[in-house]
């Protein structure tokens, strides 16, 4: 019976409690250890029964599910709460996650959705517990955190979408792993509509940055980052974007900066795919980066946007060599020459990537990076040179943050 997942059901409607109990009775690895009709009763039963997972209704009289979840997270921290609600608004999700819930189900949900959520949150909690035990061991701690230089953080950014930013980020990260054997993390910071999972053929609903949010409540340290990453076949570790867009609101600038710095301390290279717009969170990531790969194409709208970004970067105090200009689809016959671009933006293009729609689109649709599937192609060679320029240089520390903070106000979103 040690492999059984112990479940406590909390709902003020008796029919719902009975229905959920019957659904779970068909699952051999799930055992319902109790059913509570209110928040106070749930807290009392959780302390007595020590369940692995609590199915918590959000709307209950006297004490709602959010308050009950906060109390259970304090008195029974090993219990993972799955919140249930007939309303799926972002505010309910945000409040539930901040209270400590690990999953959010919108009623009505199927039996498969219910059991999958229970198993997933339980598995994540087991992995977390195992990781924390290893970190807590005195001998193991020294091995997990050896004396080492902090890694390099590279943010891939474009102020305009559709320029191939994610394609560049993914292939650069994979190239860095394959070519140099470096310990590389790829973070999908397009929190609302990230595509990194698709390009790497990873399950977009597996572990993601959303699972880190409850761990960071109150500014707590996250010791087990590997628990929340997915490992690609190349050896690249990936922190995926949240599975649902509304979860992006839960990721604050401070949380994003904390995650990036934590990965920096444990990795050789951190590659971040940023969204194509400014926000406080995006600016926090760009501030943290040692290098910003600014991607543009031979389109007048892209050139205009990159020129404006360079002006913003100067006002934020970023030195010119911190921003590396990457011209994607550099040989496209669009009537604009590279020399025209350089004259327009007032500086040289640092790297060029040839246009090869056939190779790139085929790789994208297969979910296989072209730097590994078609290494001999010119587009792959261009990416490999870009990756080598990143991994072959010593880390450049971010300049004065004080100057950045003084100038932040005019760009912050309120």
For each residue, the residues with C-beta under 8 A, 3 or more apart:
1: 4 31
2:
3: 29
4: 1 29 30 31
5: 29 30 31 52 53 118 119 122
6: 31 33 49 50 51 52 53
7: 24 30 31 32 33 51 52 53 54 55 118
8: 32 33 34 35 36 42 45 46 49 51 53 54 55 79
9: 17 20 21 32 34 35 36 55
10: 35 36 37 38 39 41 42 54 55 56 57 60 65 68
11: 16 17 20 35 37 55 57 60 84
12: 37 38 57 60 61
13: 16 17 57
14: 17 18 37
15: 18 19
16: 11 13 19 20 57
17: 9 11 13 14 20 21 35 37
18: 14 15 21 22
19: 15 16 22 23
20: 9 11 16 17 23 24 32 55 114
21: 9 17 18 24 25 32 35
22: 18 19 25 26
23: 19 20 26 111 114 115
24: 7 20 21 27 30 31 32 114 115 118
25: 21 22 32
26: 22 23 111
27: 24 30 115
28:
29: 3 4 5 119
30: 4 5 7 24 27 115 118
31: 1 4 5 6 7 24
32: 7 8 9 20 21 24 25 35
33: 6 7 8 49 51
34: 8 9 45 49 51
35: 8 9 10 11 17 21 32
36: 8 9 10 41 42 44 45
37: 10 11 12 14 17 41
38: 10 12 41 42 60 61 62 63
39: 10 42 43 60 62 63 64 65 67 68 71
40: 43 44 62 63 68
41: 10 36 37 38 44 45
42: 8 10 36 38 39 45 46 54 56 68 72
43: 39 40 46 47 68 71 72 75
44: 36 40 41 47 48
45: 8 34 36 41 42 48 49
46: 8 42 43 49 50 51 54 72 75 76 79
47: 43 44 50 75 76
48: 44 45
49: 6 8 33 34 45 46
50: 6 46 47 76 78 79
51: 6 7 8 33 34 46 54 76 79
52: 5 6 7 78 79 80 122 125
53: 5 6 7 8 79 80 81 82 118 121 122
54: 7 8 10 42 46 51 69 72 79 80 81 82
55: 7 8 9 10 11 20 82 84 114 118
56: 10 42 65 68 69 81 82 83 84 101
57: 10 11 12 13 16 60 65 84 85
58: 64 65 66 83 84 85 87 92 96
59: 64 65 85 86
60: 10 11 12 38 39 57 63 64 65 68
61: 12 38
62: 38 39 40
63: 38 39 40 60 67 68
64: 39 58 59 60 67 68
65: 10 39 56 57 58 59 60 68 69 83 84 85 96
66: 58 69 70 83 95 96 99
67: 39 63 64 70 71 99
68: 10 39 40 42 43 56 60 63 64 65 71 72
69: 54 56 65 66 72 73 81 83 96 99 100 101
70: 66 67 73 74 99 100
71: 39 43 67 68 74 75
72: 42 43 46 54 68 69 75 76 79 81 100
73: 69 70 76 77 79 81 99 100
74: 70 71 77
75: 43 46 47 71 72
76: 46 47 50 51 72 73 79
77: 73 74
78: 50 52 125 129
79: 8 46 50 51 52 53 54 72 73 76
80: 52 53 54 102 103 121 122 124 125
81: 53 54 56 69 72 73 99 100 101 102 103
82: 53 54 55 56 101 102 103 104 105 117 118 121
83: 56 58 65 66 69 96 101 103 104 105
84: 11 55 56 57 58 65 105 107 109
85: 57 58 59 65 88 92 96 104 105 106 107
86: 59 106 107
87: 58 92 106
88: 85 92 93 104 106
89: 92 93 246
90: 93 94 246 249
91: 94 95
92: 58 85 87 88 89 95 96 104
93: 88 89 90 96 97 104 244 246 247 250
94: 90 91 97 98 246 249 250
95: 66 91 92 98 99
96: 58 65 66 69 83 85 92 93 99 101 104
97: 93 94 100 101 104 210 213 214 247 250
98: 94 95 213 214 217 250
99: 66 67 69 70 73 81 95 96
100: 69 70 72 73 81 97 214 217
101: 56 69 81 82 83 96 97 104 214
102: 80 81 82 121 124 125 211 214
103: 80 81 82 83 117 120 121
104: 82 83 85 88 92 93 96 97 101
105: 82 83 84 85 109 113 114 117
106: 85 86 87 88 109
107: 84 85 86
108:
109: 84 105 106 113 114
110: 113 114
111: 23 26 114 115
112: 115 116
113: 105 109 110 116 117
114: 20 23 24 55 105 109 110 111 117 118
115: 23 24 27 30 111 112 118 119
116: 112 113 119 120
117: 82 103 105 113 114 120 121
118: 5 7 24 30 53 55 82 114 115 121 122
119: 5 29 115 116 122 123
120: 103 116 117 123 124
121: 53 80 82 102 103 117 118 124 125
122: 5 52 53 80 118 119 125 126
123: 119 120 126 127
124: 80 102 120 121 127 128 207 211 227
125: 52 78 80 102 121 122 128 129
126: 122 123 129 130
127: 123 124 130 131 224 227
128: 124 125 131 132 215 224 227
129: 78 125 126 132 133
130: 126 127 133 134
131: 127 128 134 135 223 224 226 227
132: 128 129 135 136 223 224
133: 129 130 136 137
134: 130 131 137 140 144
135: 131 132 140 141 144 223 224
136: 132 133 140 141
137: 133 134 140 141
138: 141 142
139: 142 143
140: 134 135 136 137 143 144
141: 135 136 137 138 144 145
142: 138 139 145 146
143: 139 140 146
144: 134 135 140 141
145: 141 142 265 266
146: 142 143
147:
148:
149: 395
150: 264 265 395
151: 183 263 264 265 266 267 268 269 270 395
152: 264 268 269 270 290 291 390 393 395 396
153: 260 263 264 269 270 272 288 289 290 291
154: 172 269 270 271 272 289 290 291 292 293 390
155: 189 272 274 285 286 288 289 291 292 293
156: 165 166 168 169 172 271 272 273 274 292 293 295
157: 165 274 276 282 286 292 293 294 295 309
158: 161 163 165 276 294 295 296 302 305 306
159: 276 277 278 305 306 308 309
160: 163 276 296 301 302 305 306
161: 158 165 276
162:
163: 158 160 295 296 297 299 302 328
164: 167 168 295 297 328 329 353 360
165: 156 157 158 161 168 169 273 274 276 295
166: 156 169 170 190 194 195 196 199 273
167: 164 170 171 199 328 360 364
168: 156 164 165 171 172 293 295 326 328 353 383 386
169: 156 165 166 172 173 186 196 271 272 273 293
170: 166 167 173 174 186 196 199 200 273 369
171: 167 168 174 175 369 370 371 380 383
172: 154 156 168 169 175 176 271 293 383 386 387 390
173: 169 170 176 177 184 186 236 269 271
174: 170 171 177 178 232 234 236 369 371 372
175: 171 172 178 179 369 371 383 384 386 387
176: 172 173 179 180 182 184 269 271 387 390 391
177: 173 174 180 181 182 184 234 235 236
178: 174 175 234 235 371 372
179: 175 176 384 387 388 391
180: 176 177 387 388 391
181: 177
182: 176 177 268 269 391
183: 151 237 266 267 268 269
184: 173 176 177 235 236 237 267 268 269 270 271
185: 229 236 237 238 239 263 267 269 270 271
186: 169 170 173 196 236 237 238 239 271 272 273
187: 209 238 239 259 260 263 270 271 272 273
188: 191 194 195 196 197 209 238 239 240 241 273
189: 155 194 241 256 272 273 274 275 281 282 285
190: 166 193 194 195 196 241 273 274 275 276
191: 188 194 209 241 242 247 248 251 275 281
192: 241 242 245 248 275
193: 190 241 245
194: 166 188 189 190 191 197 240 241 242 273
195: 166 188 190 198 199
196: 166 169 170 186 188 190 199 200 202 238 240 241 273
197: 188 194 200 202 203 204 238 240 241
198: 195 201 204 364 367
199: 166 167 170 195 196 364 367 369
200: 170 196 197 232 236 238 367 369
201: 198 366 367 368
202: 196 197 206 230 232 238 240 367
203: 197 206 230
204: 197 198 208 240 241 243
205: 243
206: 202 203 230 240
207: 124 211 227 228 229 230 240
208: 204 211 228 239 240 241 242 243
209: 187 188 191 212 213 228 239 240 241 242 251 259
210: 97 213 242 243 244 247 250
211: 102 124 207 208 214 215 228
212: 209 215 216 222 228 255 259
213: 97 98 209 210 216 217 247 250 251 255
214: 97 98 100 101 102 211 217
215: 128 211 212 220 222
216: 212 213 219 220 222 255 258 259
217: 98 100 213 214 220
218:
219: 216 254 258
220: 215 216 217
221:
222: 212 215 216 225 258 259 262
223: 131 132 135
224: 127 128 131 132 135 227 228
225: 222 228 229 239 259 262 263 266
226: 131 229 237
227: 124 127 128 131 207 224
228: 207 208 209 211 212 224 225 239
229: 185 207 225 226 237 238 239
230: 202 203 206 207 237 238 240
231: 235 236 237 238
232: 174 200 202 235 236 237 238
233:
234: 174 177 178 369 372
235: 177 178 184 231 232
236: 173 174 177 184 185 186 200 231 232
237: 183 184 185 186 226 229 230 231 232 267
238: 185 186 187 188 196 197 200 202 229 230 231 232
239: 185 186 187 188 208 209 225 228 229 259 263
240: 188 194 196 197 202 204 206 207 208 209 230
241: 188 189 190 191 192 193 194 196 197 204 208 209 248
242: 191 192 194 208 209 210 245 247 248 250 251
243: 204 205 208 210 247
244: 93 210 247
245: 192 193 242 248
246: 89 90 93 94 249
247: 93 97 191 210 213 242 243 244 250 251
248: 191 192 241 242 245 251
249: 90 94 246
250: 93 94 97 98 210 213 242 247
251: 191 209 213 242 247 248 255 256 281
252: 255 256 281
253: 256 257 280 281 283 284
254: 219 257 258 284
255: 212 213 216 251 252 258 259
256: 189 251 252 253 259 260 281 284 285
257: 253 254 260 261 284 285 287 288
258: 216 219 222 254 255 261 262
259: 187 209 212 216 222 225 239 255 256 262 263
260: 153 187 256 257 263 264 270 272 285 288
261: 257 258 264 265 288
262: 222 225 258 259 265 266
263: 151 153 185 187 225 239 259 260 266 267 270
264: 150 151 152 153 260 261 267 270 288
265: 145 150 151 261 262
266: 145 151 183 225 262 263
267: 151 183 184 185 237 263 264 270
268: 151 152 182 183 184 391
269: 151 152 153 154 173 176 182 183 184 185 390 391
270: 151 152 153 154 184 185 187 260 263 264 267
271: 154 156 169 172 173 176 184 185 186 187
272: 153 154 155 156 169 186 187 189 260 285 289
273: 156 165 166 169 170 186 187 188 189 190 194 196
274: 155 156 157 165 189 190 282 285 286
275: 189 190 191 192 279 282
276: 157 158 159 160 161 165 190
277: 159 282
278: 159 282 283 312 411 413
279: 275 282 283 413
280: 253 283 284 412 413
281: 189 191 251 252 253 256 284 285
282: 157 189 274 275 277 278 279 285 286
283: 253 278 279 280 286 287 316 408 411 412
284: 253 254 256 257 280 281 287 288
285: 155 189 256 257 260 272 274 281 282 288 289
286: 155 157 274 282 283 289 292 316 318
287: 257 283 284 316 398 401 404
288: 153 155 257 260 261 264 284 285 398
289: 153 154 155 272 285 286 292 322 398
290: 152 153 154 322 395 396 397 398
291: 152 153 154 155 322 324 390 396
292: 154 155 156 157 286 289 313 318 322 323 324
293: 154 155 156 157 168 169 172 324 326 386
294: 157 158 306 309 310 323 324 325 326
295: 156 157 158 163 164 165 168 326 328
296: 158 160 163 302 303 305 306 325 326 327 328 341
297: 163 164 302 327 328 329 332
298: 302 303 327 329 330 332 334 336 338 341
299: 163 302 303 334 336
300: 303 304 336
301: 160 304 305
302: 158 160 163 296 297 298 299 305 306
303: 296 298 299 300 306 307 336 341 344 345
304: 300 301 307 308
305: 158 159 160 296 301 302 308 309
306: 158 159 160 294 296 302 303 309 310 325 345
307: 303 304 310 311 344 345 346
308: 159 304 305 311 312
309: 157 159 294 305 306 312 313
310: 294 306 307 313 314 323 345 346 347
311: 307 308 314 315
312: 278 308 309 315 316 411
313: 292 309 310 316 318 322 323
314: 310 311 317 318 320
315: 311 312 407 410 411
316: 283 286 287 312 313 404 407 408 411
317: 314 399 400 403 404 407
318: 286 292 313 314 322 323 399 404
319: 322 399
320: 314 323 347
321: 396
322: 289 290 291 292 313 318 319 396 398 399
323: 292 294 310 313 318 320
324: 291 292 293 294 350 351
325: 294 296 306 345 347 348 349 350 351
326: 168 293 294 295 296 349 350 351 352 353 386
327: 296 297 298 330 338 341 349 351 352 353
328: 163 164 167 168 295 296 297 353 355
329: 164 297 298 332 353 354 355
330: 298 327 338 349 352 353 354 355
331: 354 355
332: 297 298 329 355
333:
334: 298 299
335:
336: 298 299 300 303 340 341
337: 340 341
338: 298 327 330 341 342 349 352
339: 342 343
340: 336 337 343 344
341: 296 298 303 327 336 337 338 344 345 349
342: 338 339 345 346 347 348 349
343: 339 340 346
344: 303 307 340 341
345: 303 306 307 310 325 341 342
346: 307 310 342 343
347: 310 320 325 342
348: 325 342
349: 325 326 327 330 338 341 342 352
350: 324 325 326
351: 324 325 326 327 382 385 386 389
352: 326 327 330 338 349 382
353: 164 168 326 327 328 329 330 379 382 383 386
354: 329 330 331 378 379 382
355: 328 329 330 331 332 379
356: 359 360 377 378 379
357: 360 361
358: 361 362
359: 356 362 363 370 374 377 379 380
360: 164 167 356 357 363 364 370 379
361: 357 358 364 365
362: 358 359 365 366 370
363: 359 360 366 368 369 370 373 374
364: 167 198 199 360 361 367
365: 361 362
366: 201 362 363 373
367: 198 199 200 201 202 364
368: 201 363 372 373
369: 170 171 174 175 199 200 234 363 372 373
370: 171 359 360 362 363 373 374 377 379 380 383
371: 171 174 175 178 374 375 380 383 384 387
372: 174 178 234 368 369 375
373: 363 366 368 369 370
374: 359 363 370 371 377 379 380
375: 371 372 380 381 384
376: 380 381
377: 356 359 370 374 380 381
378: 354 356 381 382
379: 353 354 355 356 359 360 370 374 382 383
380: 171 359 370 371 374 375 376 377 383 384
381: 375 376 377 378 384 385
382: 351 352 353 354 378 379 385 386
383: 168 171 172 175 353 370 371 379 380 386 387
384: 175 179 371 375 380 381 387 388
385: 351 381 382 388 389
386: 168 172 175 293 326 351 353 382 383 389 390
387: 172 175 176 179 180 371 383 384 390 391
388: 179 180 384 385 391 392
389: 351 385 386 392 393
390: 152 154 172 176 269 291 386 387 393
391: 176 179 180 182 268 269 387 388
392: 388 389
393: 152 389 390 396
394:
395: 149 150 151 152 290
396: 152 290 291 321 322 393
397: 290
398: 287 288 289 290 322 401
399: 317 318 319 322 403 404
400: 317 403 404
401: 287 398 404 405
402: 405 406
403: 317 399 400 406 407
404: 287 316 317 318 399 400 401 407 408
405: 401 402 408
406: 402 403
407: 315 316 317 403 404 410 411
408: 283 316 404 405 411 412
409: 412
410: 315 407
411: 278 283 312 315 316 407 408
412: 280 283 408 409
413: 278 279 280
414:
